[in-house]
Amino acid sequence: MTDDKLLITQLTDPKTQRRAFETLVRQYSEQLYWQIRRFVLSHDDADDVLQNTLIKAWQGLGSFHGDSKLLTWLSRIAINESLDFLRRQKNMVTMSTDDEETGVANTLMADDYFDGDETEAQLQQAIAQLPEVQRTVFLLRYYDDMKYSDISRALGTSEGALKASYHIAVKKISEFFKSHD
């Protein structure tokens, strides 16, 4: 793995920028893919969102000043792209709550790349019902094990608010499983 400081230096130099970006893509694509995949659920959609994320990162290299880690910056772009994708999907298809619950499970079970079981599908249903902020915080904390300080930088929210959102999300997910026994 390339050191972030060296990579940032190479990304700011027009002579080494393209090669450094290729290194960035190799180094962070898989991690970003899985972060995105937890938001959008479908493999094909996650690939599309990842591609958009990397395009935005390339276009935004001039705005990255090294104030945060590269992964934090890339995660912020990936989160925003994922949420934009979900908003577009929601606007294109309006479903009732019942349809949304079964829709998430059906989407996952039909996806050739989903290797989870019924419990994982139910967890995704519970997560899909969370408000956007709670869902985002839960996904980043639970699956990516991101520190609250990193999530705070990525989302521009206080750590206290994030901790509260995570706690509420966990409680709602627990209630979902209790009601679906």
N, C-alpha and C positions, 0 to 999 in steps of 0.2 A: 504494500500500500504506500502510496506517495504521501509524504508529509503535507498537511494542509497549507502551511506557510509557503512552502516551495511551490505548490500547485497554484496558490493565489498569485504569487509573484509571476509565474509563467502565464497565468491567465490574463494578466494586465500588460504583458509584453506582446505587441502585435506579431513579433517574429516567432514566438512559441505558443501563442494563444490557441491555435487550432489543435496542435498536438496535446496541449494541456487539457483542452476540453474533451478530447478523445479519452484521455486518462480519467477525467472526471466521470464521463459516461460509463466507462468500464468499472470504475470503483464504486459508484453509487446507484447505478441503474437497478440492480436487483433489490436493494433495500427500498428504493423509492417505489418500485413496482409493487412490492408487497404492502407498503403503506397505502398506496392508491387502491390496490385490490380490495383492501378491507373496507374502503369507502364505496366503491362502485360495484363490487362483487363479481362481475363478469370479466373473464380473461381478456376478451377482445376489447372491451371498453377500457380496461386497465391499461392495455397496450397503447390505445389511442391517447388516453390521458397522460401516460408517461411520455409519449412522443411530444405532446403539447407542452408538457412541463420542461422537457429538455430544450425545446425551441425557445420557450420564454426565458429559460436560464441563459441560453446563448445570446439572445437579444438583450438581456439585462446585465450582461457581464460588466458593463460600464457603471452600473449603479451599485454593484457589490463593492463595499469598501473594506471588507474584512472585519467588521464590527462583531460578527458572530461566526460560528463554525460554518464551513461550506455546507455540511449536511443540514444544519438548522435553516440556512437560507434556501436550500433546495427543497427541504420539507415544507417550508412556508409556500413556495410556489406550487408544489405538488398538492398540498391541502387546498389551496385556493382553486386550482384547476379541477380537483375532484369535486369540490362543493359547487363550482360553476356547472360542471357536467350534470350533477344531481339536480340542480335547479332547472337546467334545460330539459332534462328527462321528465321532471315533475310537471313542467309547463306543457310538455308534449302529450303526456298521458295523465289523466286524472282518474284516480281509483278511489273506491270506498276503502275504509279502514280494513274491512274483512279481506278485500281483494289484495290490499297491500301486504297483509300478513302472509297470505298464501303465495302471493307473487314473489316475495323474497325467497321463500323456501323452494318454490318451483324453479326460479331462476338458478339458484344454487345447485339443486339436484340435477338440472338439465345441463349444467356446464360440465364439459368433459374434463376440465382442469380442476374441478372441485373434488377434493379427496377427503372431505370431512364426513361426518355421520349426521344422524338425525339431531343429536344434541347441538352440534355446531350450527346446523341450519336453524334450530330454535334460537340459539344465541344471536345469530345474525338477524332473525326476526325481531328479537327484543331490542337490539341495537338500532335497527331501522326505525323503530317507533320513538326513539329519543329525539328531543329537540336538537337542532344542528350543533350548538355549542357543546352540549353534554355528549353527543355522539362523537364529536371530534376529539374532545379531551379523553373520553374513554378509550377510543381506538389508539390514540397515541401513547397513552399511559399503559394500558393493558397489553396490547400486542407489541408495541415498539419499545416498551419500558423506558420511554423518554422521561427525563427528569422534569419536574415542574418548572424549573428555571428555563430549560430549553423550550418547553411548550409555551411558556410565557413570552419568550422572545419571538417564537414562530407566530403566535397568534396576537401578540400585542396586548395581552391581558395580564392582570395581576396574578401572582401565584395563589393568593388566598381565594380568589374567585374560581380559579381552576380546580383547586382542592375541593371546594364546595360543589362544583359541577360534577366532578368525578364521583364524589360521595353520593350525590343525588342519583347519578346514572347507575351506580352499582345497586342502590336501593330499588330503583325502578326495574332493573333487570332481574333482581331477586324476586320481586313481586310478580313479574311476568312468568318466571318459572313456577312459582307457587300456584298461580292461577291456571297453568297449562299442565298440571300433573294428571 
